[in-house]
Amino acid sequence: MKKLITFVLCTVISFSLVACGNNTPEKPDNSEKPDNSQMSGGNSAQIPNPFVDCETIDKAEQLANFKISLPENMPEGYTESVIRGIKGEMIEVNYLNNDNEICIRKAKGAEDISGIYDEYAETNTITVGDLQIATKGADGKVNVATWIKGDYTFAISSSEGIGSDAICNMIENIQ
């Protein structure tokens, strides 16, 4: 009998500790997420994604308020998958080949718009026509190429790297 009373008493104490152990006040269920523009201070503020998915290049050009010319011949196996833009600023076109991706960007200005900040074993400058192209990569392949032409800056990034001949052919056709 003593064992049963001890067991019941221990069980009651355990449940009491568990019930009292969570002393954080309950928060009301807010099914609406806060508008990022209304968040202030702290680390909880998030920058809204400025990219807008576009069904066609024409729609991306209208959104960005400038045109883009893309390469007719992509490396083998790559097909256009996503077209996006930032209003008045940028056009981005992504090509996929299984898990590998090539991203082409064009924007107003003269800054690096690649979005790639990794360090690479090889950094070079190559000349394509009258353009100076900054490249980053490894094992003789280019993972990032950036350049400026007129009032625009351009970038090509590749998850698997692109051979120098292929990258030069692509750059010649991008405007």
KAGI-V504243 format. One record per run of one state. SS is the DSSP state (H for helix, E for strand, - for the rest). FROM is the first residue (numbers start at 1). LEN is the number of residues. Records with the same first field share a line. If there is no record, write none. Layout:
SS=FROM-LEN ; FROM-LEN
This chain:
-=1-1 ; 22-14 ; 39-13 ; 55-2 ; 65-14 ; 87-3 ; 98-2 ; 109-13 ; 129-2 ; 139-2 ; 150-2 ; 163-1 ; 174-2
H=2-20 ; 36-3 ; 57-8 ; 164-10
E=52-3 ; 79-8 ; 90-8 ; 100-9 ; 122-7 ; 131-8 ; 141-9 ; 152-11
